[in-house]
């Protein structure tokens, strides 16, 4: 009986999530339509305000939905990751950090939570904490996937912001060795060696 209750509860959550997804898709279509109208008439203040209002309404709805799920299922850490994402996007960095620290307990979202946690620390200027998270997650992602490249690049940026250019270049070289066209890695490597050549001259 208990299992059936749990299954029914899960079915309710899935149904609720589906309803929310459909509502969000409907809102996004409305935003897209109004944005298209605004592109044709960019000086139209009324249309511009309408697009902003629709975006705010959609963001508020998404936040409200995921907050309700977190409240009802506090140990479903993947919901906390979603909440952390939305809070971070809204500029609520401290609140996002709290959720992401909990979210990393879920194997499903652990990697993504650690990456975003690193970015959140970076945004606050806590570079040592950001580097700590990014080093952990870099070691946990096998191979050289797009996700791994993004992590290495982010780590390089954190070292660069910390003024540790040798460490930063070490990360950028890893990317340069497998994908010379990745973001601005080639420019960063070239600039570093140009400065070194000038210093040696």
PyMOL commands that set and color helices and strands:
alter all, ss='L'
color gray80, all
select helices_A, chain A and resi 2-40+45-72+77-89+93-103+110-124+127-140+146-161+165-178+185-200
alter helices_A, ss='H'
color red, helices_A
deselect
rebuild
show_as cartoon
